[in-house]
């Protein structure tokens, strides 16, 4: 194998792969990445046996071939090269990196020792969507996901797809829940209805790997795996086996108290007052009858106390509720396109609802703390 590739193209390919490299001591080949040529294209691949990533790297193929080489040393070498044009060549059991003023020889392992990356057999079980819409769906809910060994079914993003009802993303850590709905007219699919739980790490990788890509992405489902594929990159991942919680039961259907607030000012109020919060990260929201403000307060026996009055249009009676300020902040941030948000409260011990008239496809639910 002999290739000539620009340094920037090699680096971009390696950056796509970097989080799918494994440090498994029992399978040292997983510390390597696969380079192979096929159909007049150069492919870089890596896997940690949970996620597998393959990306096409532009370059000139002088001689076809395939091998695996250590990721870490290759990345460090390429990153620090001064030359822009790089020659990569396989000679026996040695892999040579060469520029006009630099030479390196790496030990390689044969391509046949690299794990086989699973392929999707049924490509009809899929949907096609604009990458930006897919990323928006994941970004809207991922804040509510959290890894859990005890409850693996909540360690990811639930995806439900229906030709009639659309695409739904949901995440919860049992203390808060985020939901995003995408209209069925925004994607193409032959699937009548299916669902899957995407691991949190995979969701993060989808957002990272496809961050700069534009256009369409295809998503393929099989019982135990999912594939995200564009013209240049493919990510394959296992799915979480389990039943996702009945999330609709958590979302309040009726609200007794509604407060409409300017989102940025409410954000600032929480950020400022949280400086005095205690070990449980608590802030208190209070509305007094007849007042047109919500008081955001926090206190600490060691630091003192503070209060921020946020103007609000309040419908309903007075209330007092205590929340984890991190969870409130996360909920406000996902409404990045909105100037106003609506805070819905029923009581100090029941789930609160954050919505926005400008982004009706997003729902955020957060549980209060015990006063």
C-alpha positions in Angstrom: 0.0 0.0 0.0 1.2 3.5 -0.8 -0.7 6.7 -0.4 -0.1 10.4 -0.6 -2.4 12.5 1.6 -2.4 16.1 2.8 -1.6 16.5 6.5 -4.8 18.4 7.2 -6.9 15.5 5.7 -5.1 12.9 7.8 -5.6 14.9 10.9 -9.3 15.4 10.2 -9.8 11.7 9.7 -7.9 10.9 12.9 -10.0 13.4 14.9 -13.2 11.7 13.7 -11.8 8.3 15.0 -10.2 9.4 18.3 -13.0 8.6 20.8 -13.6 5.2 19.3 -10.0 4.0 20.0 -9.9 1.5 22.9 -7.3 1.1 25.6 -8.2 -2.6 26.0 -5.0 -4.4 27.2 -6.3 -7.8 26.2 -6.9 -6.7 22.6 -4.0 -4.4 21.7 -5.2 -4.2 18.1 -8.0 -2.0 19.3 -5.4 0.7 20.0 -4.8 0.7 16.3 -6.9 2.1 13.5 -7.4 0.5 10.1 -6.3 2.0 6.9 -7.6 0.4 3.7 -8.3 1.3 0.1 -11.4 0.1 -1.6 -13.4 1.4 -4.7 -10.7 4.0 -5.3 -11.2 5.5 -1.8 -9.1 5.7 1.3 -10.9 4.6 4.5 -9.8 5.1 8.2 -11.7 2.9 10.7 -11.6 2.4 14.5 -13.6 0.5 17.1 -13.8 0.0 20.8 -16.4 -2.8 20.3 -19.2 -0.5 21.4 -18.8 2.2 18.7 -17.2 1.8 15.3 -16.4 4.7 13.0 -15.3 4.7 9.4 -14.5 7.9 7.5 -13.3 8.6 3.9 -10.0 10.5 3.7 -9.2 12.3 0.5 -5.8 11.4 -1.0 -4.0 9.8 -3.9 -3.8 6.0 -4.1 -0.5 4.8 -5.7 -0.8 1.2 -4.5 -3.8 -0.5 -2.9 -3.7 -2.3 0.5 -4.8 -2.5 4.1 -3.2 -2.5 7.5 -3.6 -1.3 11.1 -1.2 1.1 12.9 -1.1 2.6 16.4 -3.4 5.6 16.7 -1.7 7.6 19.4 1.8 7.8 17.9 0.4 8.3 14.4 -1.7 11.2 15.6 1.2 12.8 17.5 3.5 12.5 14.5 1.0 13.9 11.9 0.0 16.7 14.2 3.6 18.0 14.6 4.7 17.6 11.0 5.7 20.9 9.3 5.2 19.5 5.7 1.7 19.5 4.2 2.2 16.6 1.8 2.6 13.2 3.5 3.5 9.8 2.1 2.1 6.7 3.8 3.6 3.3 2.7 3.4 -0.3 3.9 6.6 -2.3 3.4 6.3 -5.8 4.9 5.6 -5.4 8.6 6.7 -1.8 8.7 4.6 1.3 8.0 6.5 4.3 6.8 5.4 7.9 7.2 7.5 10.2 5.0 7.7 13.9 4.1 10.4 16.0 2.4 12.2 16.4 5.7 10.9 13.6 8.0 10.8 9.8 8.2 9.1 7.5 10.7 8.8 3.7 10.8 5.8 2.2 12.7 5.1 -1.4 13.6 1.8 -2.5 12.1 -0.6 -5.4 12.6 -2.3 -7.1 9.7 -5.7 -5.9 8.7 -7.2 -9.4 9.2 -6.5 -9.1 12.9 -8.8 -6.0 13.1 -12.3 -6.7 14.4 -15.0 -7.0 11.7 -17.3 -4.0 11.9 -20.9 -5.1 11.7 -22.9 -4.2 8.6 -26.5 -3.4 8.3 -28.4 -6.2 6.5 -31.8 -4.6 6.2 -31.4 -1.1 4.8 -35.1 -0.6 4.5 -35.5 -0.1 8.2 -34.2 3.5 8.1 -34.9 7.1 7.8 -33.3 10.1 6.1 -33.1 13.5 7.7 -31.2 16.7 7.5 -28.1 16.5 9.7 -28.9 19.8 11.4 -32.4 18.6 12.3 -31.0 15.4 13.8 -28.4 17.3 15.8 -31.1 19.7 17.1 -33.2 16.8 18.2 -30.3 15.3 20.2 -29.0 18.6 21.6 -32.5 19.4 22.9 -32.7 16.4 25.2 -29.2 15.1 25.9 -28.8 17.4 28.9 -31.3 15.2 30.8 -29.5 11.9 30.1 -27.1 10.5 32.6 -25.1 7.2 32.7 -26.5 4.7 35.3 -25.2 1.2 36.0 -28.3 0.5 38.1 -30.8 1.6 35.4 -29.1 1.2 32.0 -32.4 1.9 30.2 -32.1 5.6 31.1 -28.4 5.8 30.2 -29.2 7.2 26.7 -31.6 8.9 24.4 -34.9 7.2 23.5 -35.8 7.5 19.9 -39.2 6.8 18.5 -40.0 7.1 14.9 -43.4 7.0 13.3 -44.5 7.9 9.8 -47.7 9.4 11.2 -46.6 11.0 14.4 -43.0 12.0 13.6 -39.7 11.6 15.3 -39.4 11.8 19.1 -36.3 12.2 21.2 -36.6 11.7 25.0 -34.0 11.6 27.8 -34.4 11.4 31.5 -32.2 10.8 34.6 -35.4 10.4 36.8 -34.9 13.9 38.2 -35.7 15.7 35.0 -36.9 14.9 31.5 -36.5 16.5 28.1 -38.6 15.7 25.0 -38.2 17.0 21.4 -40.7 16.2 18.6 -39.8 16.5 14.9 -42.7 16.8 12.4 -43.1 13.8 10.0 -42.7 16.1 7.1 -39.1 16.8 8.1 -37.7 13.3 7.2 -38.3 10.4 4.9 -38.9 6.9 6.1 -40.5 3.6 5.2 -40.8 2.6 8.9 -44.3 2.5 10.2 -43.1 2.7 13.8 -40.0 1.6 15.8 -38.0 2.7 18.8 -34.6 2.3 20.2 -32.4 3.6 23.1 -29.3 5.2 21.9 -26.4 5.1 24.4 -25.4 8.4 25.8 -21.8 8.1 24.6 -23.0 7.4 21.1 -25.3 10.4 21.1 -22.4 12.6 22.2 -20.3 11.1 19.4 -22.9 11.7 16.8 -23.0 15.4 17.8 -19.2 15.6 17.7 -18.4 13.6 14.6 -21.1 15.2 12.4 -20.7 18.7 13.9 -19.3 20.3 10.7 -21.2 18.2 8.1 -24.1 19.4 6.2 -26.8 17.8 4.0 -28.6 14.5 4.7 -27.8 11.7 7.0 -29.3 8.1 6.9 -30.1 6.3 10.1 -30.4 2.5 9.9 -32.0 0.3 12.6 -31.5 -3.3 13.5 -32.6 -5.1 16.7 -29.3 -4.6 18.5 -27.5 -1.8 16.6 -27.9 1.5 14.8 -25.9 3.2 12.0 -25.5 6.9 11.2 -24.2 7.4 7.7 -23.4 10.3 5.4 -21.5 10.3 2.2 -18.1 10.5 4.0 -18.6 9.0 7.5 -20.3 6.1 9.1 -20.8 5.5 12.9 -22.0 2.1 14.1 -23.2 1.5 17.6 -24.9 -1.0 19.8 -28.3 -0.1 21.3 -29.3 -0.3 25.0 -31.4 -3.4 25.7 -34.3 -2.5 28.0 -37.6 -0.7 28.3 -37.5 3.0 28.5 -39.7 4.6 31.2 -43.3 5.6 30.4 -42.3 9.2 30.0 -45.7 10.6 29.0 -47.0 9.9 32.5 -44.3 12.2 33.9 -45.2 15.2 31.8 -47.9 17.4 33.6 -51.1 17.5 31.6 -52.7 20.4 33.6 -50.9 23.3 35.2 -52.4 25.4 38.1 -49.7 28.2 38.1 -48.1 29.6 35.1 -45.3 32.2 35.1 -44.0 33.8 31.9 -40.5 35.1 32.2 -37.8 36.6 30.0 -35.4 33.7 29.5 -32.1 35.5 29.6 -32.9 37.4 32.8 -34.2 34.2 34.4 -30.9 32.5 33.4 -28.9 35.3 34.9 -30.9 35.2 38.1 -30.2 31.5 38.6 -26.5 31.9 37.7 -26.1 34.8 40.2 -28.0 33.4 43.1 -26.6 29.9 42.8 -23.3 31.2 44.1 -24.8 31.0 47.6 -26.5 27.6 47.2 -25.8 24.8 49.6 -24.4 21.3 49.1 -27.6 20.1 47.3 -27.3 23.0 44.7 -30.7 24.4 45.8 -32.3 27.6 44.8 -35.8 28.7 45.9 -38.4 30.2 43.5 -41.2 32.2 45.2 -44.1 34.1 43.9 -46.1 36.2 46.4 -49.8 36.8 45.8 -50.4 40.1 43.8 -46.7 40.5 43.0 -45.5 40.6 39.4 -42.1 39.1 40.1 -40.6 35.7 41.0 -38.0 35.8 43.7 -35.0 33.6 43.1 -33.1 33.0 46.4 -30.4 30.9 47.8 -28.5 30.8 51.1 -25.7 29.1 52.9 -24.8 29.2 56.6 -21.2 29.7 55.6 -21.6 32.3 52.9 -24.8 34.2 53.5 -27.9 34.7 51.3 -29.0 36.6 48.2 -32.2 37.3 46.2 -32.9 38.2 42.6 -36.3 39.5 41.5 -37.3 38.5 38.0 -40.3 40.3 36.4 -43.0 37.7 35.5 -46.6 37.5 34.3 -48.1 35.1 36.8 -51.4 33.2 36.4 -52.5 31.4 39.5 -51.9 31.5 43.2 -48.7 32.2 45.2 -46.1 29.4 45.3 -42.7 28.4 46.7 -40.6 25.6 45.2 -37.0 24.5 45.6 -35.0 23.2 42.6 -31.5 22.0 41.8 -30.1 25.1 40.0 -28.1 23.0 37.5 -31.3 21.3 36.3 -33.1 24.6 36.0 -30.2 26.1 34.0 -30.0 23.1 31.7 -33.7 23.4 31.0 -33.5 27.0 30.1 -30.5 26.6 27.8 -32.2 24.2 25.5 -34.7 27.0 24.5 -31.9 28.9 22.8 -34.2 30.3 20.1 -36.7 31.7 22.6 -36.9 35.1 24.4 -39.7 33.9 26.7 -40.3 30.7 28.6 -43.3 29.6 30.6 -42.7 27.9 34.0 -45.6 25.7 35.0 -46.0 24.6 38.6 -48.7 22.6 40.4 -47.2 22.3 43.9 -43.8 22.2 45.6 -43.5 18.4 45.4 -44.8 17.7 41.9 -43.0 18.0 38.5 -42.6 21.5 37.1 -42.9 22.1 33.4 -40.8 24.5 31.3 -42.0 25.3 27.8 -41.8 28.1 25.3 -44.4 29.4 22.8 -41.6 29.9 20.3 -40.4 26.3 20.5 -43.5 24.2 21.1 -41.8 21.0 20.0 -39.6 21.0 23.1 -40.7 20.0 26.6 -38.7 20.0 29.8 -39.8 18.6 33.1 -37.9 19.0 36.4 -38.6 17.6 39.8 -38.5 20.0 42.8 -36.3 19.3 45.8 -37.8 18.7 49.2 -37.9 22.0 51.0 
